[in-house]
Amino acid sequence: MSTELEAKKQKVRDELEKMKHEFKVDLPKKIAEAREYGDLKENAEYHAARERQSFVKARIAQLTDQLNKLNDLNMNDIPDDRIGYGSTVTLLDLDSEDEIVFTFVSSNEVNPAEGKISVSSPIGVALQNRAAGDTVDVTIPAGKRKYKILKIITIHGTEIEE
């Protein structure tokens, strides 16, 4: 089992426990305190706590789903010599000569600012099961791009360069 995958599962478990504690302990206290202020129609603290409660409930559902998907993930189904879930990929944009690094994650983990993109994104779909050295045409919202795969580090820890 990949230590990276286990670390990812633990991070989700930790956030899930934090959210459950907030939902079951902290928020009921805040709502009870806010109720003591009287008229709920114009009680900003009450409405803020209820809004937070809705957000936390949705986040708990999202994290539970993500953890279930991670638990169902079979490492034997993820290639250790090509791009797949969890791979960190270094690309060369053949038009601009820029090097770009992406890590392919589930849709719940997407964070473009950190270079985390979904395996179901246009780039993710185009690069899925590709090998180092391959040249790939990708249609993205900004137009067509041509990339060369310079390096792959799979979720298994295998490092492959062209």
N, C-alpha and C positions, 0 to 999 in steps of 0.2 A: 504494500500500500504506500502510495506516495506521501511523504511527509508534508509536501506542499498542499495536497488535498486535505490531509488531516488538520493542518493549520487553518485552512479555509473553513472547514467544518467547525473547528473550535471557535473561530472568530464569529461565525454565525450563531453558534450556541450561546456565546457570551452576550452578544447583543440581544438575542431572544430572551435570555434570563433577565437582563436589565429592563427590557420592555415589559415583560410579564410582571416584574416587581412594581414598576411604575403604574401599570394598569390595575393591579390588584391591591396595592398598598398606598402609594403616594397620591394618585388621582382621587380615589374615594375620600381621602382626608381633605384634599383641596376642595372638592365638591361640597362636602359636609360643612367646611368652614365658610365657603361662599354662600351656602344656603342660610347661614345664620345672619347674613347681612340684610336679609329681608327680601323685598320684591325681586323676583327672579327675572322679570321682564327687562329691567334696567340694571341688572347686576353683571357688570363686565367681567369680574373674576369668575363667576359661575359659568358664563358663556365661554370664556377662554379655557377653563378647565374641561368643559364638555367637548369643545373643539379638539383639544389635545387628546382627550380620551378616544375620540373617533380616529384621529391620526395614529395613535399608538395601537389601537385595535387592528387597523389596516396594516400597519407595519409588522405586527405579530403574525398575521396571516401570510404576509409576503415572506417573512423570514422562515416560517414553518414550511412553506412551499419550497423555498430555496434549499433548506436543509434536507427535505425529502428527496429532492432531485440530486443533491450531492451524495446522499446515502445510496441512491439507486445507481449511481455512476459506477460502471464496471471498468476498471483500469485496463483490463484486457481488450476492451473495445476501442480504446484510444490508441492511435498509432504512436510508436516510439521513434519512428524515422521520418515522419511527415507532420504537417501542420494539423492540429486538432485542438479540442478543448484544452485550455490551460497552457497552450504554447505561447512563448514569447518569440516574436518574429522581427527580425531586422530587415527592412526593405530599402531598396534604392529606387527613388522616383526617377525614372529614366528621362522625364521631361525637365525636371528642375535640378536633378543631381542631388537632391536632399535625401538624407538617410532618415527613416522613420522607424520607430519601434512601437509595436503593438503587442498587447497580451490579450488573448482571446478568452472571454469569460461568458458566463450566463447573462441573460438579459437583465437580471436583478442586480448584477454587479457592475454594469456599464458605468464608466467614468472617463469620458474622452480626455479630460484635462490630465488624467494619470496614464493615458495611453491604453485604457482598458476598453475594448470594444467587443461587441457581441459576435458570437460565431454565426448568428443569423443576419448580421449586417451585410450590405453589399460586398464589402471587402472580405468579411469573414466567409461568406459563401464562395467567393471567387478563389480564396486561398486554401479552403478546406482540402485536405489530403494532398497538397502540393509539397514538393521537395525543395531543398536548398539548390539554388542555381536556376530554378524555373523562372521564366518571364511570364507575367500574367497581366491581361487587360482587365481593368475593373471599371464598371460604370457606376459612378457615384453622383449624388445630386449636383456637384459642381462640374460634371462632364466625365469624359473618359480619361483614365489615367493608366499608365503602363509602369508596372513595378517589376523589379528583379529581386528575388528572395536571396538575401545574402547569408542569413544565419537563422537557425531555428533552435530554440531550447524547449524541448517538450515537457509536459507535466511530469514525465518520468525522470527528468533531469538529463536526458540525452541532449548533447550539444552537437549540432551538425552545421558545418559551414560549406559554402559552395566550393 
